[in-house]
Amino acid sequence: MISSRKGSKAERELVRIFLESNWQALRIAGSGRMNLAPDIIAGTKGRLLIIECKSSKKPAIYIDHIEANNVVEYAKKIGGEPWYGFRFNNKDWIFHRAEQMLNIKKVLPDSGINFKQLIV
C-alpha cells in the first residue's frame, strides 16, 4: 500500500474512534502537504485536541522536530492541546504530547498513553 494511502486510512480510523466515543473529529485532507496543518482536530466540550498522526509497519517511528514544533505552534494559535498519535501495525493507537516529541528522536510501540487515557 502506498504510504500516503496507509496514512490516510489510519487517520480515518482515528476519526472513527473519536466519533464512536462521542467526540467530534475531522481529518484535514492534504495536511501533509500544507505547512503547519495537523492531520486531525478533535474535540468535546471543554477540550480541543490537535493531532499529528504517524503510522508504520517498522518497529520505530522517527520524529521530525520541525514538524513537532509546527504542531505545538498550531495548537497555541487556536487554543488546543498538541498531540501525536502513533499507529504501529497490529497495535492499538498510542499518544504523546507534541512537546515531548521535541526531545525524542524515535517512538516505540510500547510507549505513550492509550486512547482511553487520552480522552479522559
Secondary structure, DSSP 8 states (H G I E B T S, - for coil): --HHHHHHHHHHHHHHHHHHTT-EEEE-TTGGGSTT--SEEEEETTEEEEEEEEEESSS-EE--HHHHHHHHHHHHHHT-EEEEEEEETTS--EEEEHHHHTS-SEE-TT-SB-HHHHT-
